[in-house]
């Protein structure tokens, strides 16, 4: 039986689409938000699940009232949780939170976008090189070693209401995993963050 020529063309195109579809799905199928703990909805021990306090310069960050610099779990009047950083040491500090476990990168991803809502009050620069409140990411290689580079977006002023903050970054060659952070560097003040997201392309 003979098939018309246009039918053979349609069959060939259909087969080509079937062959191409898995590769396309690998990139287009990346999750819109790969940061599952960014809404601070879970609690583990004394802090939000999936996050850990950290810092240096000017005092250990703590969830208690015993330190000038604290990392605190807060809830707004609508019951939505958020993370608060209080840096009250007059010399400033570098305190913040970061993911407890980095996210493994899909080899098909080429870029990431970190975003969130941030508020800042009582802001004051406390270092010679300046200061900022920032959200960003750290990249690690296959040996879990921190890779060089700065990938963040930040404010260096008071921000009285929730304002969006975001940064597009290219994934550096050799990166195996990524870790989200929120911190204050070289400044005093109070910084709040919520709705942190990390999307991949």
Secondary structure, DSSP 8 states (H G I E B T S, - for coil): ----HHHHHHHHHHHHHHHHHHHHHHHHTS-S---TTTT---EETTEETTEEEEEESSS--BSSSSSSEEEEEEE-TTS-EEEEEEE--TT-EEEEEEESS-EE--TT--EEEEEEEEEEEEEEE-STT--EEEEEEEEE-TTS-B-S---EEEESS-EEEEEEEEEEEE--TT--EEEEEEEEEEEEEEEEEEEEEEEE-
